[in-house]
Amino acid sequence: MNLSHPLELKLLLQRHGFSFSKSLGQNFLIDEHILDQIVAASGLNNDLCALEIGPGAGTLTQKLAMCAKQVVAVEIDKALIPVLNETMAGFDNFKLINADIMQVDLMQLVKEEFGSQPFIVVANLPYYITTPIVMNLLESTLPVRSLTLMVQKEVAARMTAQNAGKDYGALSVAVQYHTSPSLVCKAEPHCFIPQPKVSSSVIHLDVLASPAVSVQDEKFFFQVVKSAFGQRRKTLVNALTKSPYIHIEKEKVLSALDQMGISNTIRGEKLSIQQFAELSNTLFPASL
């Protein structure tokens, strides 16, 4: 069965009485070339385990199972269970978990399925849960080696954006603090069934052995970042001194910027992740 062939996929789904759910953001990738690029970008091999989020009908899952030591797929839609039972019947290294990934105890799941082995994550994520899922995985202590994700084009642009660019923001800093991101390829609406109304991109996040920058207090670092981007039109000084997340006197912010050789009229979007780290490290004692 060629699941990337639109007609064969439709016949399979009809046979199981499956209907696409808009609320779950279901759009199944059918472009063979993009499927292969995802697997190649993931770096998957027979020594690695894979966690797939949202396997759909198993189009990508089959390719993952051909390369991986083990594939565990988490699928929220009960209606897809019989579909996946059919399409993955020939793979003894595959396990399906019917659950909402947002409700799953990832630490427990990984411990039960992979033990302490490093693993990769591959997912065609519904756009509305992209950021919380990615950050949950990156902020965990799980041995995640990389994430290869199909996301909305604009989200991929934000994850890879550099300072001073229009897409640069708190998500850019958070992703680049934990990973080295790179764009793999684009996926236009015609690459999916049904066709979404937006374009997508495949992004690969290579998890760093240690954070990209050294900070005295990680929580405070991200509070500074969040504050800086909370009101983009404000100068960095005003954004930090009027932030609901931190409480620092204006004079201390001005002194820190002067110490760094940065103009007191600069906006947060101009600071690199290295400058955010230096700023937070300078301000941290002042916040206590």
N, C-alpha and C positions, 0 to 999 in steps of 0.2 A: 504494500500500500504506500503510495507516494503522497504523504500528507502535505507537501508543499504545492501539490496540484489542486487548484481551487475546486474542480468538480469532484475529485475523490474525497477531499476534505468535507465538502458539503454533503455528499452522500453518506459519509460516516456519521456526521452529526445528525442528519435526518433519521438515520436508522436507529439512533438512540434517543430520538425525540428531543434533541437539545436545541434550546433557543438562547441567543446571545443576550446578556444582561448589560444594559447601559449603566446601571448603578454600580456594577463591578468593574466597569471600564474594560470590557472584554473586546480585544482586537487581536486576532491570531496572525502571527507573522507567517507569510507563505513564500517569501523570496529566498530561494535556495542559496544565492550568493551571499546574502546578508547572514543567513543562518551559519554558513561556513566561516564567515568572518568573525562572528561572535565566538564560536568554538576556538578558532585560532587565537584570537585576542586573549581569551581566558587563560591560555597556557596549560590547559587541562591535559593530563596524561594518566596512564594506568597506575601511577603511584599516588594520585591525588583523588580526594573525594570532592563531590560537588553538592551544594545546596541550591536547588532551583526554586524560585518563588514564582508561583503562577505558571504552571506548565501548560495550561490550556488543554489542547488535544494531544500534546506530546510531540509536536513537530520538531522542536529544538531538543526536547528530552531524549529522543531516540539518538540523536547525534552525540549528545553528552554521554549517554550510556555506552556508546561504542568506544569512547576514549577513556572514561573515568574508571577508577577503582570501584567507586560506589556513587550512586546518585540518589539523593533524598529530595523529593519534590513536595512542596506544601501548596495545596490547592484548596481554596475556600469553597468553591462551588460543588455541592454534592452531585449535581447533574453531570459533572464531568468525570466522576469516578468510574462509571462503566465504560466510558470512552477510553480513559487511560488504561483501564484493566485490559482492554482489547489491544490498544496500540503498543503497550509496553509488555505484553505477555511473553515475548521472547527474551526478555532481559532479566537475568537472575541477580544482577547487581543494582536493581532499582527498587525503591520503596516509596510508596505514596502515603502522605499524611493529609487527611481531610481536616483542615483547620484554617482559622484566620491568622495569618502571620503576625498581625498586630496584637493578637492575644496569646501567641505562643511564648512559652518560656524558652528562649533561645539557648540559654546556658544548659538547661536540662536536655533539650533536644539534641544539641551537639554532643553533649557528654554521652548520651545513650547511643547515638548513631555513629559518631566518629571518634569517640574517646578523646584523646589529646592530640589527634592527628591534625595537621594543618588542612584547611579546605578552602575552596573558592566558592564564590556566590555568583550565580547567573540568574538574571531575572528580566522579564518583560513586565515592568511595574505599572500598575494603574497610576495615572499621573497624580491623583489626589493623595497617594500615600508614599510617593517617592522620597521626599525629604525625611519624614520620620523613620522610615525603614532604613535608609542609608545611614542616618546619624545614630540610630540604635545599634547598628552593626559596628560602626566605627568607634563608638564610645564604649563598647563592651570590651572585655578582656579575652574575647574568643580568638583562637588562632586563625583568623581570616587572612588568607594570603592576598586575595584580590577580589574585586567586584566588577563584573562586566554586565552592564545594564542597558536596557532599552528604555530611554526616557524621552520626555517631550524636548524638542529641539532647544527651546528657551532655557530649560533647566540645565541641559548639558552646557550651554553657553555660560550660564552663571557658575557652574562648577569649575570651569576651566579659565574663567576671566582673570585678567591681571589688573592691578591697581590702575586707576584713572579711566578704565573702560566703563561704558554704560551698564554692562552686565555685572560688574564687580560689586560684591556685597558680602553680607555675613556668611551666606552659604559658601561662597568662594573661599573665604578664609578658613572656614570649618573643614571643608573637604581637603584643602591643600595643607592644612595642619596635620592631617592624618594620612594623606595619600599623595601619590604623584598621578594626577589625572591626565588622560589623553583621549582625544576623539578617535573613534574607530571608523565610523561611516555614518552616512545619513540614511534615513528610511522614510520615503514619501508615503502618503496615504494609500497608494495603489499596491503597496507591499503587504497590506493586511486585509483580512476578512473579519468583520466588515471594515470598510475604510473609515479611519478616524477623520476628524475635521482638522487635525493639526499634523504637522510634520514631526518626525522623531529623529533621534540620534542614538547611536550606540556609543557608550562611554566606558572606558576601562579605568578603574581606580586601583592602582598598585599600592597596597598598604605598606607604609614605611615601618621599618624596624623600630624607629623612635620618632617622635614628632619632628616636624620640619624646623621648628624653632624651640629654643629653650625658654621656658617661662617659670617664674617663681611660684605662681599659683594659677593652675589651669582654669579654674572656675572664674577667677577674677579677670583673666585674659579674655575669656569669651563674653564676660559682662561688658568689658570695655569695647569689644568689637560690636556687640549688639547695640550698645549705646551710640556708638559712632554712626551706625547705619540706620538707627531708629528714626531719625529726622534728617534725611539726606541734604535738605536745603540749608540746614544750619551749619555754622562753622564747627569744627571739632571741639573747640573750647566750649561753646554753648551746648552742644550735644552731650558732652560729658558732665558738665556742671548742672544740667537740668534733667539728667537721666533718672528714670525711676528704678534703675538697677544698681547704681552705685552712688555714693555720696562723697564728693570731693570738692574742695574749695577751688574757686576759679584761679586764685593766685598759684596754687600748687600745679594746676594743669598748665598755666602759662610758663611756670618755671621749668616744668618737664620738657615742654616743647622747645624752650630756649636752650636748654641743656643739650637737646638733640639737634639743634640747628634748624628747626622747622618753624615756618611762619605761623604766627598765632591766628592767621585768617584762613588757614588750610581747612579743607573739608575731609571727613573720614575716608571718603572714596579714593583719596590720593595716596593714602598710606599703604605700603607693602605689608605683607605678613610679618616680615622681619622688623619693620618699624612699629607695628602693633605690639609685637613682643617686647621691644625695647621700651615702648611707652608704658605698657602694663607693668613691666618690671620696675620702672622708675616710680610709678604711681602707687604700687601695691602697699608699701609701708604707710603711705599717706592716707590710705583708705581705712586703716585699722582704728 
